[in-house]
């Protein structure tokens, strides 16, 4: 057994030392694998960034209430009486002014993108006075909060960066009103930063919504109270509502698009991977052909087939590992943090987010590189092990 391992070590070390003699073919393999990994990780970082943005906007101690049977706020509808009943349910946190909850209205407006000037759907959310307390982490970083009863809005940082006309002090015509931007807010890069907020009592008449709301967000006394709260309002005969934690709601919103992006990235990687595998095959077949005499001599003096197979595979895996690491580095510096916006199909509005190249994605990319190297080196390794010794020495 020790003899077999020593043979593997000797032959593998010999192969690796001679990589430089095939510099052109080796570099082609390395850069081919690097390109596949960079694109693969880059595409997956879109889905990861979108998912992270959506999920970071939700809290487990905040309940999201909508009309039963609706997947998004766009399709939901609640009357004022419904919202008042929800706010009085057990488990809702309270302060001196009453329940910490916000009945909200969600409309979609057209705002031009900074990059292209084309109109995009942006969410304009009407909120009640307790909205900031419900969210907890949202902070006004420029300007001030809008005053109740006035045509004023505050704008999320992501929306301000991505769209025109949303800077502090600007005025825009949406619905029947002219709205002035009086504040910019941040919420840790969450999906909320893609929104524009106004007083719901002003937004309702601007869009002829009467006393119509689409959702209620209620802060709970603790996340352990969620089930008690949910049972209370879903069994109330006066209500026809569904309840999720805010975190679960946003996670559900991101699933569809994230799955599509992941599937697309996988298809692209597989198709490009064929090219990289053929490149590795070509490199390793060339390496085996160039070392025909060397391999035959080793076999003639007693080296077994297994060390030859291992040595060829090792060379292919080393080249792929180097390519995978280079591709991962390129993906990180080329994609991580890149600002973009895409349509959230659930709300028919734009969500601004940043590509996220995570350690998990880098590990997936490098692992895929090793798989390509294994496949690309396997058949040449088998060919090397099966070389007839006498014929190989004669041809060499």
Secondary structure, DSSP 8 states (H G I E B T S, - for coil): -HHHHHHHHHHHHHHHHTGGGGHHHHHHHHHHHHHHHHHHHHHHHHHHHHHHHHHHT--TTEEEEEETT-SSGGG--B-HHHHHHHHTSTTB-EETTEE-EEEEEEEEEEEEBTTT--EEEEEEEEE-TTHHHHHSS-EEEEE----TTSSEEEEEHHHHHHBTT-STT-EEEETTEEEEEEEEEE-TT-GGGG-EEEEHHHHHHHTT-TT-BSEEEEEBS-GGGHHHHHHHHHS-TT--EEEEEHHHHHHHHHHHHHHHHHHHHHHHHHHHHHHHHHHHHHHHHHHHHHTHHHHHHHHHTT--HHHHHHHHHHHHHHHHHHHHHHHHHHHHHHHTT-EEEEEETTTTEEEEEE----HHHHHHHHHHHHHHHHHHHHHHHHHHHT--HHHHHHH-
